[in-house]
Amino acid sequence: MDRIDRKILHELQLDGRLSNQELAQRVNLSPSPCLRRVRRLEEEGLIRGYTAIVDQKAYGYPLTVFTRISLARHDTETVTSFERRVREIDEILDCFVLTGQRDYQLRVVAASLEDYERFMRETLHTIPGIGSIDTSFAFGVVKQAPSLPALPPR
């Protein structure tokens, strides 16, 4: 990956709907080599897909909840079962494996406090192997970056 590939990735993270013509202009390439580079970046898995950024509140999920989970046991079956179940739950947008006192941190969206309570009682509490749950509600967003930071050239 060279400087031009990094420029392509940066521009597409900022606007995934750019035409190849516009992208080529922004990265100072002609359209054909630009398209070949984009296709190669897709094939190599650096570009995993394209998506729309949807306004969470306008869509009907005004609450962002950070839920930290500690498992009761850390055997392979408990961990595998927990992670499989988390992948199936639509309200969980992100799940991170942690070091420290907690095992996982989830980013969950909810339509209301009542909706989150239902989610906790009917969904999260039904997952076997959870030892404890700690929840924090986000009051607001200071920064939510749409793109990864630029890497310095190597």
C-alpha positions in Angstrom: 0.0 0.0 0.0 1.5 3.3 -1.1 0.7 7.0 -0.6 -1.9 6.9 -3.4 -3.7 3.9 -2.0 -3.8 5.7 1.4 -5.3 8.8 -0.4 -7.9 6.6 -2.1 -8.9 5.0 1.2 -9.1 8.3 3.0 -11.3 9.9 0.3 -13.6 6.8 0.2 -14.0 6.8 4.0 -15.1 10.5 3.8 -17.5 9.8 0.9 -18.1 6.3 -0.3 -20.4 7.5 -3.1 -17.6 9.3 -5.0 -17.7 8.5 -8.7 -14.4 6.9 -10.0 -13.9 10.1 -12.0 -14.2 12.3 -8.9 -12.0 10.0 -6.8 -9.4 9.9 -9.6 -9.3 13.7 -9.6 -8.9 13.9 -5.8 -6.0 11.5 -5.8 -4.3 12.9 -8.9 -4.7 9.8 -11.1 -6.5 9.1 -14.4 -9.7 7.1 -14.0 -8.5 3.7 -15.3 -5.5 3.3 -12.9 -7.7 4.6 -10.0 -10.4 2.0 -10.7 -7.7 -0.7 -10.8 -6.4 0.4 -7.4 -9.8 0.5 -5.9 -10.6 -3.0 -7.2 -7.3 -4.3 -5.8 -8.0 -2.7 -2.4 -11.4 -4.4 -2.4 -9.9 -7.8 -3.4 -7.2 -7.5 -0.7 -9.9 -6.8 1.9 -8.7 -3.3 2.8 -12.1 -2.1 1.5 -14.6 -4.4 3.1 -17.8 -2.7 1.8 -19.7 0.6 1.4 -22.4 1.9 3.7 -24.6 4.9 4.5 -24.1 6.7 7.8 -27.6 6.9 9.3 -28.6 9.4 11.9 -29.2 7.2 15.0 -31.8 9.5 16.7 -33.7 10.3 13.5 -33.9 6.5 12.8 -35.5 5.9 16.2 -32.6 4.9 18.5 -31.8 8.0 20.6 -30.1 6.1 23.4 -26.5 4.8 23.2 -25.6 2.5 26.0 -22.2 1.1 26.9 -22.6 -2.3 28.6 -19.6 -4.0 30.2 -19.9 -7.7 30.7 -17.9 -10.1 32.9 -18.4 -13.8 32.2 -18.9 -16.2 35.1 -16.6 -18.7 33.5 -13.9 -18.4 30.8 -14.0 -21.9 29.4 -14.2 -22.3 25.6 -17.8 -23.2 25.5 -19.0 -20.2 27.6 -16.9 -17.7 25.6 -17.8 -19.2 22.2 -21.5 -19.3 23.1 -21.5 -15.7 24.4 -19.8 -14.3 21.3 -22.0 -16.3 18.9 -25.1 -15.0 20.7 -23.9 -11.4 20.7 -23.3 -11.5 16.9 -27.0 -12.4 16.4 -28.4 -9.4 18.4 -29.2 -6.4 16.2 -29.3 -3.9 19.1 -25.6 -4.6 19.8 -23.7 -2.5 17.3 -20.1 -3.2 18.6 -18.6 -5.8 21.0 -15.0 -5.4 22.1 -12.9 -7.9 24.1 -11.3 -6.1 27.0 -8.4 -6.5 29.3 -8.9 -5.6 33.0 -11.9 -6.1 35.2 -14.5 -6.7 32.5 -14.4 -9.1 29.6 -16.4 -7.3 27.0 -17.8 -3.9 26.2 -20.9 -3.6 24.1 -22.3 -0.5 22.3 -26.0 -0.9 22.3 -28.8 1.3 20.9 -32.2 1.6 22.3 -35.4 3.5 21.5 -36.1 4.4 25.2 -35.2 3.5 28.7 -38.1 1.0 28.7 -36.7 -0.5 25.5 -33.3 -0.9 27.1 -34.9 -2.5 30.1 -36.7 -5.0 27.9 -33.5 -5.7 26.0 -31.7 -6.4 29.3 -34.5 -8.7 30.7 -35.5 -10.5 27.5 -32.3 -10.6 25.6 -29.1 -10.0 27.5 -30.1 -11.8 30.7 -31.0 -14.9 28.7 -27.4 -15.4 27.5 -25.8 -18.2 29.6 -22.5 -17.6 31.3 -22.8 -13.9 32.2 -21.5 -13.2 35.7 -22.1 -9.4 35.9 -23.3 -6.5 33.8 -22.4 -2.8 34.2 -24.2 -0.2 32.2 -23.5 3.5 31.3 -25.7 5.7 29.3 -24.1 8.2 26.9 -25.4 11.8 27.4 -24.0 13.0 24.1 -21.3 12.6 21.5 -18.1 14.7 21.5 -16.5 13.0 18.5 -17.5 10.1 16.2 -15.1 9.8 13.4 -16.3 8.5 10.1 -12.8 7.5 9.0 -9.5 6.0 10.4 -6.7 8.4 10.9 -4.2 8.7 8.1 -1.1 6.5 8.5 2.3 8.1 7.9 4.0 6.7 4.8 6.4 3.8 5.6 
